[in-house]
Amino acid sequence: MGNFFFVRDYCSISVLPGASLTIGNNVFFNNYSSINCLDNILIGDNSIFGEGVKLYDHNHKYGFNPEFSIDKTDFKTSPIVIGKNCWIGSNTVILKGVNIGDNCVIGAGCVIHKSIPPNTIIKNGQNLIFESLQK
């Protein structure tokens, strides 16, 4: 943990034995955020996280054996790296294997499942659909 790591209310940090969580200086996590580390998560200096942000460096293993099943205790893991000076918007989910470059802004509500180059803004592409209730 770096200097001036600040966590607001109702946050959860889980680091399993053998896993590694590295947090830089001046990092801030807002209310209801969680870090779930089974492999390796690195967070750079001066990064801030909005409310409800979730980081998962793992997925449950699943497959056919002989029928489809999801393993409750075995996982596929891959590290997460979040660069310096990043702003991760509220209710964003960051999944295993993602590398977010320095100086990135991730808009609220995004699911990040691919790496993002430095100096990038990511916006949620969800379109709002308006329908009239009038006949």
N, C-alpha and C positions, 0 to 999 in steps of 0.2 A: 504494500500500500504506500502510495506517495504521500506527500504533505498536502494538507487541506482537502482530504477526501470527505465529502459531505453527503449524507444520505438522509432523505426526509422520512416521513412516517410510513409504516406498513410495507417496507421493502424487505425482500428476502434474498439472501446470498447463500447458495449451497455449493460447496466445493468438496467433492468426494475424495477419499484417500487416493493418492497417486496423481491427482489432477493439479493444475497450476492456474491460479488467477493472479494477474499482474495489473495493478491499477496505478496510473501515473499521477502526477501532481495536479492539484486544482480540478479534480473530477467531481461532478455533481450528479446525483440520482434523485429524481423527484418521487413523489408518493407512489406507492403500489408497484414499483418496478421490481424485477427479479433477475438474478443471474443464476443460471443452472449449469455448473461446470463439472463435466466428467472427464474432459481432456485438457484443453488449454484455452484460456481467454486472456487476451492482452488489450488493455484500454490505454490509449495515449493521453498525454498531458492536455489539460484545458478542455476536455470533452464534457458535454452536458447531455443529460438524458431526461426527456419529458416524463410525465406521469404514465404509468402502466407499460413501460418498455420492458420487453422480455428478451433475454439472450439464452439460446439453447445450443450448445456445441455437440449435440447428440440427437439421434432418432432411435426409436425402438427398432430392433431387428424384426423382420417379418418374412414369411415365405410359405411354401407348400411343403408339408412334412407329415403325411401325404396330403392333408387338407390345409387350406389357408389358415395361418395362425399369426398372431402378433405376440412376440416375447415380452413379458412384463419386466424382466430383469436383465436382459442382454441388449446392448446398444451398439450402433455404429456411431463413431465419433470422428470429428475433424475440427481443428482449432478455429477460433474466431479471432481476428485482429481488427481493432478499431483504431484508426490513426489519431493524430493530435488535432486539436481544434475542431472537433466534430460536434454537431448538434443533431441529436436523434430525437425526432418529434414524438409526441405522446402516442401511446398504443402501437408503437412499432414493434415488430417481432423480427429478430435477427437469428438466422438459422446456421447450422453447422457448416464449416468450410468457407465462410464469408470473410473477405478481406476488404475493409473499407479504408480507402486512402485518407491522407491528411486533408483537412479543410473541407469536409463534406457536410452537407445539410440534407437530412432525410426527413421528408414531410410526414406529418401525423398519419397513422394508420397503415403504413407500408409493411409488407412482408418481404424481408430482404433475404433472398435465397441465392443470389449471385454476387460476386465481388464487384466493387465499385471503385473506379479510378479516383485519384486525388482531385480536389477542386471541382466536385460535382454536386449538383442539387438533384435530388430524387423527389418526384412528386407522385402522389397516388393518382393513377389514371382512371379512377372510378368515375363513371358518368352518372349524374343524377337524372332520373326519369320522372317527369311530371305528368300526371294524369288528372284530368278534371273529374270531379264528382258530380258535375251537372250533366243533365241529359240534353 
